[in-house]
Structure formats: structure tokens, C-alpha cells
Amino acid sequence: MGRRTPTYFDTSDWPAEVGHAAFTTLVKSHLPEVHTRMIELDALGLLHVEMGILEGMTIQAYNDRLNVARRYLAFADEVLARADAAALNALDVSFVEGLVFGGCDEGIRDWMPAQLQKAYDEQAARRETQVK
């Protein structure tokens, strides 16, 4: 069974067909920050420009989140390189193990620096042993 997209909006009162006017109204109602950006860029009335602003803000939101996650992972990697025994244990048990045991999907591994990936892989291997 695939992932289910979370429901963010009650669409029961949305029109059956969304044209330009409805799109703008829905953006104003449900994504006020996007509507504000459209006003700031003097884009209201230009559907493709409005849609482009939504696209750009979507990419920005994704990249910001990704960049923040990568920043945290890079920080953990730097700590790992310098950790004393207590910090190493805490990083392994309270950070890496949490990521392995379901704090996020396995795709986060791809965002990790090499040293942190190694710690993740070791923790994942221990998990596999425990599960069996």
C-alpha cells in the first residue's frame, strides 16, 4: 500500500472545475502567503505567472526543509568526528538509532555525509539482527 497524501484542505466547497478566478480565490483563502507574494510581484490576473509563483514557493519550501535537514545532518557528522565516548554514545543511541527506528524514511540516509551514513548503516544492521 502506497503512502497516503495527508489532507490539508476541506475541499467540500470547492468548485467542480477550477478556472483562473477560482484558483486565485482558493489561493487567497487557503495559501494566503502565496497570494501575498502574487500581490507583491504584481502578478494577479496572469494565471501562468500566478501558477509559477506557486511552483517557485513550493520548490523553496522543499529546498528550505531539505537544506535545514542537511545542515542538521552535517552538524551531527561533525560532532561524530569529534565526539568523546559519552557524546558518541548519545549520538548513536539518541540520534542515529532514532533515525533508523522510524524517525523518518530511509531516504534520509542519502542526505547524510559518509561518516554519518556509516553510523546509520551499523545501527541499521543491529536493528536487522534484533528483528530476526
Backbone hydrogen bonds, N-H to C=O, Kabsch-Sander energy under -0.5 kcal/mol:
donor,donor_aa,acceptor,acceptor_aa,energy
8,Y,6,P,-0.7
11,T,9,F,-0.9
14,W,11,T,-1.8
19,G,17,E,-0.7
23,F,19,G,-2.9
24,T,20,H,-2.5
25,T,21,A,-2.3
26,L,22,A,-3.1
27,V,23,F,-2.8
28,K,24,T,-2.4
29,S,25,T,-2.2
30,H,26,L,-3.2
31,L,26,L,-0.5
31,L,27,V,-2.6
34,V,31,L,-1.1
35,H,31,L,-2.1
36,T,32,P,-2.6
37,R,33,E,-1.6
38,M,34,V,-2.2
39,I,35,H,-2.2
40,E,36,T,-2.7
41,L,37,R,-2.1
42,D,39,I,-1.8
43,A,38,M,-2.9
44,L,38,M,-0.5
46,L,43,A,-2.1
47,L,45,G,-0.6
50,E,46,L,-2.9
51,M,47,L,-3.0
52,G,48,H,-2.1
53,I,49,V,-2.1
54,L,50,E,-2.0
55,E,51,M,-2.5
56,G,52,G,-2.8
57,M,53,I,-2.6
58,T,54,L,-2.0
59,I,55,E,-2.5
60,Q,56,G,-2.4
61,A,57,M,-2.3
62,Y,58,T,-2.3
63,N,59,I,-3.1
64,D,60,Q,-2.8
65,R,61,A,-2.1
66,L,62,Y,-2.7
67,N,63,N,-3.4
68,V,64,D,-2.5
69,A,65,R,-2.6
70,R,66,L,-2.9
71,R,67,N,-2.3
72,Y,68,V,-2.4
73,L,69,A,-2.5
74,A,70,R,-2.7
75,F,71,R,-2.2
76,A,72,Y,-2.6
77,D,73,L,-2.3
78,E,74,A,-2.2
79,V,75,F,-2.5
80,L,76,A,-2.7
81,A,77,D,-1.8
82,R,78,E,-0.7
82,R,79,V,-1.2
83,A,79,V,-1.2
88,L,84,D,-3.0
89,N,85,A,-2.2
90,A,86,A,-2.4
91,L,87,A,-2.8
92,D,88,L,-2.5
93,V,89,N,-3.0
94,S,90,A,-2.7
95,F,90,A,-0.6
95,F,91,L,-1.1
96,V,91,L,-2.9
97,E,92,D,-2.0
99,L,95,F,-1.8
100,V,96,V,-2.4
101,F,97,E,-2.9
102,G,99,L,-0.8
103,G,98,G,-2.1
104,C,99,L,-0.8
108,I,105,D,-1.8
109,R,106,E,-1.7
110,D,107,G,-1.1
111,W,108,I,-1.5
112,M,108,I,-0.5
112,M,109,R,-1.5
117,Q,113,P,-2.3
118,K,114,A,-2.1
119,A,115,Q,-1.7
120,Y,116,L,-2.4
121,D,117,Q,-3.0
122,E,118,K,-2.4
123,Q,119,A,-2.2
124,A,120,Y,-2.7
125,A,121,D,-2.4
126,R,122,E,-2.0
127,R,123,Q,-2.0
128,E,124,A,-2.4
129,T,125,A,-2.0
130,Q,126,R,-2.0
131,V,127,R,-2.3
132,K,128,E,-1.7
